[in-house]
Amino acid sequence: MKESFTPAPTLDLLEKMATSYPAASPEFRAIELAAKALLFIHASRQGRQFAEYIQGMNDPLTPEQKDFLRSIGLEPEP
């Protein structure tokens, strides 16, 4: 993801995906929420921070994160 985050291409794709579902469906509502989240990130000028967050999602889990996952009944991947 680029530092100059622009949501338009992703929003266009989300709109195309949403047309595959009825407006009252959970899928449509999830896509709509994702679109609103992208607009919020853009409007609040958090694009750079968002890009950094996404890149950090590939980092290995910390011991604290693994402990949290176990505490809610999930087993982290090795």
Rosetta constraint file for C-alpha pairs under 8 A:
AtomPair CA 1 CA 5 HARMONIC 7.18 0.50
AtomPair CA 1 CA 51 HARMONIC 5.68 0.50
AtomPair CA 2 CA 48 HARMONIC 7.87 0.50
AtomPair CA 2 CA 51 HARMONIC 6.90 0.50
AtomPair CA 3 CA 47 HARMONIC 6.80 0.50
AtomPair CA 3 CA 48 HARMONIC 5.04 0.50
AtomPair CA 3 CA 51 HARMONIC 6.57 0.50
AtomPair CA 4 CA 47 HARMONIC 6.85 0.50
AtomPair CA 4 CA 48 HARMONIC 6.92 0.50
AtomPair CA 5 CA 42 HARMONIC 7.22 0.50
AtomPair CA 5 CA 47 HARMONIC 5.01 0.50
AtomPair CA 5 CA 48 HARMONIC 6.80 0.50
AtomPair CA 5 CA 51 HARMONIC 7.62 0.50
AtomPair CA 6 CA 42 HARMONIC 7.08 0.50
AtomPair CA 6 CA 47 HARMONIC 7.87 0.50
AtomPair CA 7 CA 11 HARMONIC 5.91 0.50
AtomPair CA 7 CA 38 HARMONIC 6.24 0.50
AtomPair CA 7 CA 39 HARMONIC 6.91 0.50
AtomPair CA 7 CA 42 HARMONIC 6.92 0.50
AtomPair CA 8 CA 12 HARMONIC 6.07 0.50
AtomPair CA 9 CA 13 HARMONIC 6.40 0.50
AtomPair CA 10 CA 14 HARMONIC 6.11 0.50
AtomPair CA 11 CA 15 HARMONIC 6.09 0.50
AtomPair CA 11 CA 35 HARMONIC 6.01 0.50
AtomPair CA 11 CA 38 HARMONIC 7.85 0.50
AtomPair CA 12 CA 16 HARMONIC 6.42 0.50
AtomPair CA 13 CA 17 HARMONIC 6.23 0.50
AtomPair CA 14 CA 18 HARMONIC 6.02 0.50
AtomPair CA 14 CA 31 HARMONIC 6.36 0.50
AtomPair CA 14 CA 32 HARMONIC 7.93 0.50
AtomPair CA 14 CA 35 HARMONIC 6.91 0.50
AtomPair CA 15 CA 19 HARMONIC 6.52 0.50
AtomPair CA 15 CA 31 HARMONIC 8.00 0.50
AtomPair CA 16 CA 20 HARMONIC 7.40 0.50
AtomPair CA 17 CA 21 HARMONIC 7.82 0.50
AtomPair CA 17 CA 31 HARMONIC 7.81 0.50
AtomPair CA 18 CA 27 HARMONIC 7.60 0.50
AtomPair CA 18 CA 28 HARMONIC 5.33 0.50
AtomPair CA 18 CA 31 HARMONIC 6.27 0.50
AtomPair CA 18 CA 32 HARMONIC 7.61 0.50
AtomPair CA 19 CA 28 HARMONIC 7.93 0.50
AtomPair CA 21 CA 25 HARMONIC 6.51 0.50
AtomPair CA 21 CA 27 HARMONIC 6.66 0.50
AtomPair CA 21 CA 28 HARMONIC 5.70 0.50
AtomPair CA 22 CA 28 HARMONIC 6.61 0.50
AtomPair CA 23 CA 28 HARMONIC 5.66 0.50
AtomPair CA 23 CA 29 HARMONIC 7.21 0.50
AtomPair CA 24 CA 28 HARMONIC 6.82 0.50
AtomPair CA 24 CA 29 HARMONIC 7.06 0.50
AtomPair CA 25 CA 29 HARMONIC 6.36 0.50
AtomPair CA 26 CA 30 HARMONIC 6.06 0.50
AtomPair CA 27 CA 31 HARMONIC 6.26 0.50
AtomPair CA 28 CA 32 HARMONIC 6.08 0.50
AtomPair CA 29 CA 33 HARMONIC 6.09 0.50
AtomPair CA 30 CA 34 HARMONIC 6.23 0.50
AtomPair CA 31 CA 35 HARMONIC 6.23 0.50
AtomPair CA 32 CA 36 HARMONIC 6.25 0.50
AtomPair CA 33 CA 37 HARMONIC 6.11 0.50
AtomPair CA 34 CA 38 HARMONIC 6.30 0.50
AtomPair CA 35 CA 39 HARMONIC 6.29 0.50
AtomPair CA 36 CA 40 HARMONIC 6.12 0.50
AtomPair CA 37 CA 41 HARMONIC 6.20 0.50
AtomPair CA 38 CA 42 HARMONIC 6.21 0.50
AtomPair CA 39 CA 43 HARMONIC 5.92 0.50
AtomPair CA 40 CA 44 HARMONIC 5.89 0.50
AtomPair CA 41 CA 45 HARMONIC 6.17 0.50
AtomPair CA 41 CA 46 HARMONIC 5.09 0.50
AtomPair CA 41 CA 47 HARMONIC 5.91 0.50
AtomPair CA 41 CA 50 HARMONIC 7.37 0.50
AtomPair CA 42 CA 46 HARMONIC 6.15 0.50
AtomPair CA 42 CA 47 HARMONIC 5.85 0.50
AtomPair CA 46 CA 50 HARMONIC 6.02 0.50
AtomPair CA 47 CA 51 HARMONIC 6.13 0.50
AtomPair CA 48 CA 52 HARMONIC 6.28 0.50
AtomPair CA 49 CA 53 HARMONIC 6.12 0.50
AtomPair CA 50 CA 54 HARMONIC 6.18 0.50
AtomPair CA 51 CA 55 HARMONIC 6.21 0.50
AtomPair CA 52 CA 56 HARMONIC 6.13 0.50
AtomPair CA 53 CA 57 HARMONIC 6.44 0.50
AtomPair CA 54 CA 58 HARMONIC 7.66 0.50
AtomPair CA 55 CA 59 HARMONIC 7.81 0.50
AtomPair CA 61 CA 65 HARMONIC 5.82 0.50
AtomPair CA 61 CA 66 HARMONIC 6.33 0.50
AtomPair CA 62 CA 66 HARMONIC 6.34 0.50
AtomPair CA 63 CA 67 HARMONIC 6.13 0.50
AtomPair CA 64 CA 68 HARMONIC 6.20 0.50
AtomPair CA 65 CA 69 HARMONIC 6.29 0.50
AtomPair CA 66 CA 70 HARMONIC 6.29 0.50
AtomPair CA 66 CA 75 HARMONIC 7.78 0.50
AtomPair CA 66 CA 76 HARMONIC 5.92 0.50
AtomPair CA 67 CA 71 HARMONIC 6.12 0.50
AtomPair CA 68 CA 72 HARMONIC 6.53 0.50
AtomPair CA 69 CA 73 HARMONIC 6.49 0.50
AtomPair CA 69 CA 74 HARMONIC 5.07 0.50
AtomPair CA 69 CA 75 HARMONIC 6.33 0.50
AtomPair CA 69 CA 76 HARMONIC 6.43 0.50
AtomPair CA 70 CA 74 HARMONIC 4.97 0.50
AtomPair CA 70 CA 75 HARMONIC 5.51 0.50
AtomPair CA 70 CA 76 HARMONIC 7.22 0.50
